[in-house]
Amino acid sequence: MHKTLGMLFALPNPYDLTRDFDEATLIRNVIPRVNWHGWSPNSVLVIEKDDLLLKP
């Protein structure tokens, strides 16, 4: 992941959605527990403008 999207965006390492969202929010948004930790094709990216590594 860090050699693909990680070249464009600053990605969290390790990936952990529970750091940004509480359990109730993840469940309410139907994000399976298996996707809360560790990178997968279903990972939810929480990025902000400043996370973009390519600067003009």
N, C-alpha and C positions, 0 to 999 in steps of 0.2 A: 504494500500500500504506500509506503513512504517513497518508493522509487517510481511511482506513477503520480497519483494525486498529491503526494507529499512534496513533489517538485514544484507544484503550483500553489499549494496552501500549507500553512503551518498546521500540522495535525497533532492532536493530543497523543501522547505516548506515556502510559498505556491508554487505550481507548476504554472509557467507562462512562456510560450515559448517566449512571446514578450520581456522578459528580455534578452534573448540570441540572438533573430533574429528579423529583422525588418519585417514589414507587407508584403512588396513585396517579400521577400524570402519565407515566409510561403505560400503565395498565389502561387508563382511560383512552389513550391514543392507540391502543391495540398494537403495541410494540412487544413482540414476544420476549420473554425473559432470556432466551438464548442469545438475543441480539443486544443485551445490555452491556456486555463485557466482551472485549476482543473484536478485532476487525472481521467483517464478513461482507459478502455482496449486498447484504441488507442493512448495513450500518447507516445510522442516521448521522449526517454530518452537521455539526453545530459550528458554523464559521461566521466570522465577521469581516468587515471590509479590511481591517488591519491584518487579517490572516493571509491575505494575498501576498505571495512572495515576489511576483513579477511586478516590479515598479517601473514607471516610465522614466 
